[in-house]
Amino acid sequence: MKPMTDEWIAKAEADFATMERECNAVENPNYDGICFHAQQCAEKYLKARLSQADISFSKIHDLVALLEQVLELEPQWESFREDLAYLSDFAVSFRYPGESADADSAFDARSRCQRFRAVARNALGLEA
């Protein structure tokens, strides 16, 4: 594994751990945070896969745009297009006043993130 790929994976796993902690919070779970960290985890796994293949990418949060770059390497990831489009909105939408996540959207984001993470980890030769 390339050192930069390892760094992207470590960052993705930190976001995943934060998302999981908030999902398990008994009092006052941060639904906005769950959605944001689900998006961030998926973004960083996409960037890890691109990094491992020496494919450059922009500093963007658009998961579908990143997916487009990854598809040559991982064509089966096309099946995640809808999930990644859903998660992509959470890079910004709940970070500012005006919109807030609810439990349903947070746990949906978590589920989509978990599914994508498992496939991304497998592609990188890691345990799901």
Contacts in CASP RR format, 6 or more apart in sequence:
PFRMAT RR
TARGET T0000
AUTHOR 0000-0000-0000
METHOD contacts of the structure
MODEL  1
MKPMTDEWIAKAEADFATMERECNAVENPNYDGICFHAQQCAEKYLKARL
SQADISFSKIHDLVALLEQVLELEPQWESFREDLAYLSDFAVSFRYPGES
ADADSAFDARSRCQRFRAVARNALGLEA
1 9 0 8 1.000
1 52 0 8 1.000
1 124 0 8 1.000
2 51 0 8 1.000
2 52 0 8 1.000
4 51 0 8 1.000
5 48 0 8 1.000
5 51 0 8 1.000
5 52 0 8 1.000
5 124 0 8 1.000
8 44 0 8 1.000
8 45 0 8 1.000
8 47 0 8 1.000
8 48 0 8 1.000
8 51 0 8 1.000
9 44 0 8 1.000
9 45 0 8 1.000
9 48 0 8 1.000
9 124 0 8 1.000
9 126 0 8 1.000
11 40 0 8 1.000
11 44 0 8 1.000
12 40 0 8 1.000
12 41 0 8 1.000
12 43 0 8 1.000
12 44 0 8 1.000
12 45 0 8 1.000
12 48 0 8 1.000
12 117 0 8 1.000
12 120 0 8 1.000
13 41 0 8 1.000
15 37 0 8 1.000
15 38 0 8 1.000
15 40 0 8 1.000
15 41 0 8 1.000
15 44 0 8 1.000
16 37 0 8 1.000
16 41 0 8 1.000
16 113 0 8 1.000
16 117 0 8 1.000
18 33 0 8 1.000
18 37 0 8 1.000
19 33 0 8 1.000
19 34 0 8 1.000
19 37 0 8 1.000
19 38 0 8 1.000
19 41 0 8 1.000
19 110 0 8 1.000
19 113 0 8 1.000
20 110 0 8 1.000
22 29 0 8 1.000
22 30 0 8 1.000
22 31 0 8 1.000
22 33 0 8 1.000
22 34 0 8 1.000
22 37 0 8 1.000
22 106 0 8 1.000
23 29 0 8 1.000
23 34 0 8 1.000
23 106 0 8 1.000
23 107 0 8 1.000
23 110 0 8 1.000
29 103 0 8 1.000
29 106 0 8 1.000
31 94 0 8 1.000
31 100 0 8 1.000
31 101 0 8 1.000
31 102 0 8 1.000
31 103 0 8 1.000
31 105 0 8 1.000
31 106 0 8 1.000
32 94 0 8 1.000
32 95 0 8 1.000
32 100 0 8 1.000
32 101 0 8 1.000
32 106 0 8 1.000
33 94 0 8 1.000
33 101 0 8 1.000
33 106 0 8 1.000
34 101 0 8 1.000
34 106 0 8 1.000
34 107 0 8 1.000
34 109 0 8 1.000
34 110 0 8 1.000
35 87 0 8 1.000
35 90 0 8 1.000
35 93 0 8 1.000
35 94 0 8 1.000
35 101 0 8 1.000
35 105 0 8 1.000
35 106 0 8 1.000
35 109 0 8 1.000
36 90 0 8 1.000
36 91 0 8 1.000
36 94 0 8 1.000
36 95 0 8 1.000
38 87 0 8 1.000
38 90 0 8 1.000
38 109 0 8 1.000
38 110 0 8 1.000
38 112 0 8 1.000
38 113 0 8 1.000
39 61 0 8 1.000
39 63 0 8 1.000
39 87 0 8 1.000
39 88 0 8 1.000
39 89 0 8 1.000
39 90 0 8 1.000
39 91 0 8 1.000
39 109 0 8 1.000
39 113 0 8 1.000
40 91 0 8 1.000
41 113 0 8 1.000
41 117 0 8 1.000
42 63 0 8 1.000
42 84 0 8 1.000
42 87 0 8 1.000
42 112 0 8 1.000
42 113 0 8 1.000
42 116 0 8 1.000
42 117 0 8 1.000
42 120 0 8 1.000
43 61 0 8 1.000
43 63 0 8 1.000
43 66 0 8 1.000
43 91 0 8 1.000
45 116 0 8 1.000
45 117 0 8 1.000
45 120 0 8 1.000
45 121 0 8 1.000
45 124 0 8 1.000
46 63 0 8 1.000
46 66 0 8 1.000
46 67 0 8 1.000
46 69 0 8 1.000
46 70 0 8 1.000
46 84 0 8 1.000
46 120 0 8 1.000
47 57 0 8 1.000
47 66 0 8 1.000
48 120 0 8 1.000
48 124 0 8 1.000
49 70 0 8 1.000
49 73 0 8 1.000
49 74 0 8 1.000
49 120 0 8 1.000
49 123 0 8 1.000
49 124 0 8 1.000
50 56 0 8 1.000
50 57 0 8 1.000
50 66 0 8 1.000
50 69 0 8 1.000
50 70 0 8 1.000
50 73 0 8 1.000
52 124 0 8 1.000
53 73 0 8 1.000
55 69 0 8 1.000
55 73 0 8 1.000
57 66 0 8 1.000
57 69 0 8 1.000
58 65 0 8 1.000
60 66 0 8 1.000
61 88 0 8 1.000
61 91 0 8 1.000
61 92 0 8 1.000
62 88 0 8 1.000
62 91 0 8 1.000
63 84 0 8 1.000
63 85 0 8 1.000
63 87 0 8 1.000
63 88 0 8 1.000
64 81 0 8 1.000
64 84 0 8 1.000
64 85 0 8 1.000
64 88 0 8 1.000
66 84 0 8 1.000
67 77 0 8 1.000
67 78 0 8 1.000
67 80 0 8 1.000
67 81 0 8 1.000
67 84 0 8 1.000
70 77 0 8 1.000
71 77 0 8 1.000
71 78 0 8 1.000
74 123 0 8 1.000
76 119 0 8 1.000
77 119 0 8 1.000
80 115 0 8 1.000
80 116 0 8 1.000
80 119 0 8 1.000
83 112 0 8 1.000
83 115 0 8 1.000
83 116 0 8 1.000
84 116 0 8 1.000
86 108 0 8 1.000
86 109 0 8 1.000
86 112 0 8 1.000
87 109 0 8 1.000
87 112 0 8 1.000
87 113 0 8 1.000
87 116 0 8 1.000
90 101 0 8 1.000
90 109 0 8 1.000
93 99 0 8 1.000
94 100 0 8 1.000
94 101 0 8 1.000
101 109 0 8 1.000
117 128 0 8 1.000
118 128 0 8 1.000
119 128 0 8 1.000
121 127 0 8 1.000
121 128 0 8 1.000
122 128 0 8 1.000
END
